[in-house]
Amino acid sequence: MEEAATGQAVTWRAAEMHAPWQIPFYFGILTMALGLGRTDALGLAQLPIQHFLQNRFHLDAVGMATFGFLASIPYYASFLFGYLRDRWQPFRMGDRGYLLLATPIAVGGYLWLARSALTYERMLGIVLLTAFAFQFLFAGTQGMLAMVGQRRQMTGRLGAMWMFAAALPGTVAGLGGGWLAAHVSMQGTFAVLAGITTALLVPVFWRPAAVFSGEAPARVPGGETGLMALRRLARHRPYWLAAGVLLCWNLVPGWFTPLYVFLSTKVKMQPEQIGLFNALMAGFNGVAIIGYSFLCRRVPLRPLLWIGTVFGIIPEFLLMIMRTPGMAIGLGVLIGLLNGIPNAAFMDLLLRCCPRKLEGTGTALILSIAVVGVAVSDLFGAWLYQHGGYILAFGVSGLCTSGAFLFLPFLPRHLIARRDGEDASALEGTAA
């Protein structure tokens, strides 16, 4: 086994030396298209959808949050898609098979909306369908990312690369979403989403050696049934500690719908200004994540997790002091920088804690937990905002984020005491 692992490591190193650009380019295409094409809180269409719901259907904060909650139902079941990814390979193409299977469904749904008269029910139904397709896409992509990161002992760098590539769509979505909301019809926005999502077919027919060298022909361990795999996941203590951290990070009642209503009604910002605010947060989030990709090779994960959690609490209080559009835009830069370290550190933790051969199930289950946390906290935050104001909503968000401190002391030393790329064998006492 040791000889096989050594040989595989050599294969990975040779692939990386042969074409070091392949990994960031391959995952970059995936992340950009996935990030821009989705319709949830991080996608290009989020701001236009909120603007459309508010102005066409005259929905209040709770009504908009309810639409987002219902439209995100497939994300709550991410675990099932991840489990399917670990047990089934469509078209015998591995993770690329999921791209080939789901991309046409999402593109077709968007094109149908682009050519239809939009009603609340029709929008909700097709957005649900595209979210269902995106769950297949996310399960394959995130499972592949965790597998590559663990094999090459570069979870910090790959996690930071993934988060940076995810921040870029956030920047484009902020600027482009604000512009689309002000200048393009909702049908035109869905046509744009269809074109962007088509880019996901590129990785289907490209199989770079730096990403796929050493890929096992079958992911399922010999003799392990589906029930046995679920039991192994249920007993993997580090994974559930990481899940607790990620849940606290995604319980943000003051963000998304309450923040949009606060900026548009209290701070008096126009859609394009809100888009600029979102773009600055996402862009400078990416700047901080780039810094993390260098920092994680010099500093162990443990202090980065503690510092990142502290940084993640501060933005809630910065939101409370916003009074003018100019002030909000300036604070958006600082908030983006502060959120970058925890975003990257928590992703690093997730990739380290996923059980082997259950990368799709593990990442997708935590995605389910995170999305449920965001959706429930968005509904709760809209209620808090309407009954207690923005200070209460933002304050509760900070309190929820601080809950990560309850889980950090119990993370296994061999997972968080090493730097990215450092051999873990000297630190491992027992493997969970």
C-alpha positions in Angstrom: 0.0 0.0 0.0 2.8 2.4 0.9 4.5 1.7 -2.5 1.2 2.4 -4.3 0.7 5.6 -2.4 4.2 6.7 -3.1 3.8 5.9 -6.8 0.6 7.8 -7.0 2.2 10.9 -5.3 5.0 10.8 -7.8 2.4 10.7 -10.6 0.6 13.7 -9.1 3.9 15.7 -8.8 4.8 14.9 -12.4 1.4 16.0 -13.6 1.7 19.2 -11.7 5.2 20.0 -13.0 4.1 19.1 -16.6 1.2 21.6 -16.6 0.8 23.5 -13.3 -1.8 25.8 -14.9 -4.3 23.0 -15.5 -5.6 22.7 -11.9 -6.5 26.4 -11.3 -7.8 26.8 -14.9 -9.9 23.7 -14.8 -11.5 24.4 -11.4 -11.7 28.1 -12.3 -13.9 27.4 -15.3 -16.2 25.2 -13.1 -16.4 27.7 -10.2 -17.0 30.7 -12.4 -19.8 29.1 -14.4 -21.3 27.5 -11.3 -21.1 30.7 -9.3 -22.6 33.0 -12.0 -25.2 30.6 -13.2 -26.9 29.8 -9.9 -30.0 31.7 -8.8 -29.5 31.6 -5.0 -27.9 34.3 -2.8 -24.5 34.1 -4.5 -25.5 34.0 -8.1 -25.7 36.7 -10.9 -29.5 36.6 -10.8 -30.0 37.1 -7.1 -30.2 40.9 -7.1 -32.4 41.1 -10.3 -34.7 38.5 -8.8 -35.0 40.4 -5.5 -35.6 43.7 -7.4 -38.2 41.9 -9.6 -40.0 40.4 -6.7 -40.1 43.7 -4.8 -41.2 45.9 -7.7 -43.4 43.5 -9.8 -45.1 41.4 -7.1 -44.6 44.0 -4.3 -43.3 41.5 -1.8 -41.9 42.6 1.6 -38.8 41.3 3.3 -40.5 38.1 4.5 -42.1 37.5 1.1 -38.8 37.7 -0.7 -37.1 35.6 1.9 -39.9 33.0 1.5 -39.3 32.8 -2.2 -35.6 32.3 -1.6 -36.3 29.6 1.0 -38.6 27.7 -1.4 -36.3 28.1 -4.4 -33.4 26.6 -2.3 -35.2 23.3 -1.5 -32.9 21.2 -3.7 -29.9 22.6 -1.8 -31.3 21.2 1.5 -31.0 17.7 0.0 -27.4 18.2 -1.2 -26.4 15.1 0.9 -28.4 12.9 -1.4 -26.7 14.2 -4.5 -23.3 13.8 -2.8 -24.1 10.3 -1.8 -25.2 9.5 -5.3 -21.9 10.9 -6.6 -19.9 8.5 -4.4 -21.9 5.5 -5.5 -22.7 6.1 -9.2 -20.8 7.4 -12.2 -23.1 8.4 -15.1 -21.9 7.6 -18.6 -18.8 6.0 -17.0 -17.2 9.4 -17.0 -16.8 10.0 -13.3 -17.6 13.5 -12.1 -17.6 14.8 -15.7 -20.7 12.6 -16.3 -22.6 14.8 -13.9 -21.7 17.9 -15.9 -22.9 16.2 -19.1 -26.1 15.1 -17.4 -27.2 18.3 -15.6 -25.9 21.2 -17.7 -28.6 20.8 -20.5 -31.3 20.6 -17.9 -30.3 23.9 -16.3 -29.7 25.6 -19.7 -33.1 24.4 -20.9 -34.9 25.7 -17.8 -33.3 29.2 -18.2 -34.2 29.4 -21.9 -37.8 28.4 -21.2 -38.1 31.3 -18.6 -36.4 33.7 -21.1 -39.2 33.0 -23.6 -42.2 32.9 -21.2 -44.4 35.4 -19.4 -43.2 35.4 -15.8 -45.5 34.6 -13.0 -44.6 33.9 -9.4 -45.4 30.2 -9.7 -43.6 29.8 -13.0 -40.5 31.5 -11.8 -40.4 29.4 -8.6 -41.0 26.1 -10.5 -38.2 26.6 -13.1 -35.8 28.0 -10.5 -36.4 24.9 -8.5 -35.7 22.7 -11.6 -32.4 24.5 -12.3 -31.4 24.3 -8.6 -32.0 20.6 -8.8 -29.6 20.4 -11.8 -27.0 22.5 -10.1 -27.0 20.1 -7.2 -25.6 17.4 -9.5 -23.0 19.9 -10.8 -22.0 20.9 -7.3 -21.8 17.3 -6.0 -19.4 16.3 -8.8 -17.3 19.4 -8.6 -16.9 19.6 -4.8 -16.3 15.9 -4.5 -13.5 16.2 -7.1 -12.0 19.1 -5.3 -11.9 17.4 -1.9 -10.4 14.2 -3.5 -7.6 16.2 -5.3 -6.8 18.3 -2.3 -6.5 15.3 0.1 -4.4 13.3 -2.4 -1.9 16.1 -2.9 -2.0 17.5 0.7 -2.9 20.9 -0.6 -6.4 21.4 0.9 -5.5 24.9 2.0 -4.3 26.1 -1.5 -7.1 24.3 -3.4 -9.7 25.5 -0.9 -8.4 29.0 -1.2 -8.3 28.7 -5.0 -12.0 27.5 -4.9 -13.0 30.3 -2.6 -11.2 32.9 -4.7 -12.8 31.6 -7.9 -16.1 31.7 -6.1 -15.4 35.3 -5.0 -14.9 36.4 -8.6 -18.5 35.5 -9.6 -19.6 37.4 -6.5 -17.8 40.5 -7.8 -19.3 40.1 -11.3 -22.7 39.2 -9.8 -22.6 42.4 -7.7 -21.7 44.7 -10.6 -23.5 42.8 -13.3 -26.6 41.9 -11.1 -27.1 45.6 -10.3 -26.8 46.6 -13.9 -29.1 43.8 -15.0 -31.7 44.8 -12.4 -31.7 48.4 -13.7 -31.4 47.9 -17.5 -32.4 44.3 -18.5 -35.7 42.5 -18.3 -36.0 39.5 -16.1 -36.4 37.3 -19.2 -33.2 38.8 -20.6 -31.4 38.0 -17.4 -32.4 34.3 -17.7 -31.1 34.3 -21.2 -27.8 35.5 -19.9 -27.8 32.7 -17.3 -28.4 30.1 -20.0 -25.3 31.3 -21.9 -23.1 31.3 -18.8 -24.2 27.8 -17.8 -23.4 26.4 -21.2 -19.7 27.0 -20.3 -20.0 24.0 -18.0 -19.8 21.7 -21.0 -16.1 22.7 -21.5 -14.8 20.6 -18.6 -16.9 17.7 -19.9 -14.7 17.2 -22.9 -11.4 18.2 -21.3 -9.6 15.8 -18.9 -6.3 17.4 -17.8 -3.6 15.1 -16.4 -2.8 17.4 -13.5 -6.4 17.0 -12.2 -7.1 13.4 -13.1 -3.8 11.6 -12.8 -4.0 8.9 -10.2 -7.8 8.9 -10.2 -9.1 5.6 -8.9 -11.3 3.7 -11.4 -13.9 3.2 -8.7 -14.6 5.3 -5.6 -16.4 2.7 -3.5 -14.1 0.8 -1.1 -14.1 -2.9 -1.7 -16.9 -4.6 0.1 -18.3 -1.5 1.6 -22.1 -1.2 1.2 -24.0 2.0 1.2 -25.1 1.5 4.8 -21.6 0.8 5.9 -20.4 4.0 4.1 -23.1 6.0 6.0 -22.1 4.5 9.3 -18.5 5.4 8.6 -19.5 9.0 7.9 -21.7 9.1 11.0 -18.8 8.0 13.2 -16.2 10.4 11.7 -16.0 12.9 14.6 -13.8 15.5 12.9 -16.3 15.8 10.1 -19.1 16.7 12.4 -17.0 19.2 14.3 -16.3 20.9 11.0 -20.0 20.8 10.2 -20.7 22.6 13.4 -18.2 25.3 12.6 -19.7 25.7 9.0 -23.2 25.9 10.4 -22.3 28.7 12.8 -20.6 30.5 9.9 -23.7 30.3 7.7 -26.3 31.3 10.4 -26.5 35.0 9.4 -29.9 36.4 10.1 -28.9 39.9 9.2 -27.6 39.2 5.7 -29.2 38.6 2.3 -32.8 39.7 2.3 -32.6 41.9 5.5 -29.4 43.5 4.3 -30.9 44.2 0.9 -34.0 45.8 2.4 -31.8 47.8 4.9 -29.5 49.1 2.1 -32.4 49.9 -0.3 -34.7 51.6 2.3 -32.6 52.8 5.2 -29.3 53.7 3.4 -31.3 54.7 0.3 -29.0 52.9 -2.2 -30.1 52.2 -5.8 -29.8 48.7 -7.3 -26.5 49.5 -9.0 -25.1 50.9 -5.8 -26.1 47.8 -3.9 -24.5 45.8 -6.7 -21.3 47.8 -6.3 -21.4 47.2 -2.5 -21.8 43.4 -3.1 -19.0 43.4 -5.7 -16.6 45.2 -3.4 -17.3 42.7 -0.6 -16.8 39.8 -3.0 -13.7 41.2 -4.7 -11.8 42.1 -1.5 -12.9 38.8 0.0 -11.0 37.3 -2.9 -7.9 39.5 -2.1 -7.9 38.2 1.4 -8.2 34.6 0.1 -5.2 35.1 -2.1 -3.3 36.1 1.0 -4.6 32.9 2.8 -3.1 30.7 0.0 0.3 32.0 0.9 -0.3 32.2 4.7 -1.6 28.6 5.0 1.8 27.3 3.9 3.6 29.1 6.7 1.0 29.0 9.5 -0.8 25.9 10.9 -4.6 25.8 10.4 -5.4 26.0 14.1 -4.5 29.7 14.7 -6.0 30.6 11.3 -9.4 29.2 12.4 -9.4 31.2 15.7 -8.3 34.4 14.0 -10.7 33.9 11.2 -13.7 33.5 13.5 -12.8 36.7 15.3 -12.6 38.5 11.9 -15.9 37.0 10.9 -17.7 38.6 13.8 -16.5 42.2 13.2 -18.5 42.8 10.0 -21.8 42.5 11.8 -21.0 45.5 13.9 -19.7 47.4 10.9 -23.1 47.0 9.2 -24.8 48.6 12.2 -23.0 51.9 11.6 -23.8 52.4 7.9 -25.7 55.6 7.2 -25.0 56.7 3.6 -24.3 55.0 0.3 -20.7 56.3 0.3 -20.1 55.0 3.8 -21.6 51.6 2.9 -19.4 51.2 -0.2 -16.3 52.1 1.8 -17.2 49.6 4.5 -17.9 46.9 1.9 -14.1 46.8 1.2 -13.3 46.2 4.8 -16.0 43.6 5.3 -14.8 41.7 2.3 -11.2 41.7 3.6 -12.4 40.5 7.1 -14.5 37.7 5.7 -11.8 36.3 3.4 -9.7 34.6 6.1 -12.6 32.7 7.7 -14.1 31.7 4.3 -10.8 30.1 3.3 -9.9 28.6 6.7 -13.3 26.9 7.0 -13.1 25.5 3.5 -9.6 24.2 4.3 -11.0 22.6 7.4 -13.9 21.0 5.5 -11.5 19.5 2.9 -9.3 18.1 5.6 -12.1 16.5 7.5 -14.0 14.7 4.7 -13.7 10.9 5.0 -11.8 9.2 2.2 -14.0 7.8 -0.6 -16.9 9.8 0.7 -15.7 13.2 -0.6 -19.0 13.9 -2.5 -21.2 12.8 0.4 -19.2 14.8 2.9 -19.0 18.1 1.0 -22.6 17.9 -0.2 -23.9 17.2 3.3 -22.2 20.2 4.8 -23.5 22.2 1.8 -27.0 21.1 2.8 -26.4 22.1 6.4 -24.9 25.5 5.3 -27.8 26.2 2.8 -30.4 25.2 5.4 -28.7 27.5 7.8 -28.7 30.4 5.4 -32.3 29.9 4.3 -33.7 29.5 7.9 -31.6 32.4 9.2 -32.8 34.5 6.2 -36.4 33.9 7.1 -35.7 34.5 10.8 -33.6 37.6 10.0 -36.5 39.0 7.9 -38.8 38.5 10.9 -36.2 40.1 13.3 -35.8 43.0 10.9 -39.5 43.7 10.7 -40.1 43.4 14.5 -36.8 44.6 16.0 -34.9 46.5 13.3 -31.5 46.1 11.7 -29.5 46.3 14.9 -31.2 43.2 16.3 -30.8 41.3 13.0 -27.1 42.1 12.7 -26.4 41.5 16.4 -27.9 38.0 16.3 -25.8 37.3 13.2 -22.6 38.1 15.2 -23.8 35.9 18.1 -24.4 33.0 15.7 -20.9 33.3 14.1 -19.3 33.3 17.6 -20.8 29.8 18.1 -17.8 28.5 16.1 -15.7 28.9 19.2 -17.7 26.1 20.8 -16.3 23.6 18.3 -12.8 24.7 17.6 -11.2 23.4 20.8 -12.3 19.8 20.0 -10.8 19.5 16.5 -8.2 16.7 16.3 -4.6 18.0 16.5 -3.3 16.0 13.5 -5.8 17.8 11.3 -5.2 21.4 12.3 -1.7 21.5 13.7 0.1 21.3 10.3 0.6 23.7 7.5 -0.7 23.2 4.1 1.5 20.7 2.2 3.1 19.5 5.4 3.3 15.7 6.0 0.6 14.8 8.6 2.1 11.4 9.5 4.3 12.9 12.2 1.4 14.6 13.8 -1.2 11.8 13.6 -2.0 10.0 16.8 -5.2 8.3 15.7 -7.0 8.7 12.5 -10.7 9.3 12.9 
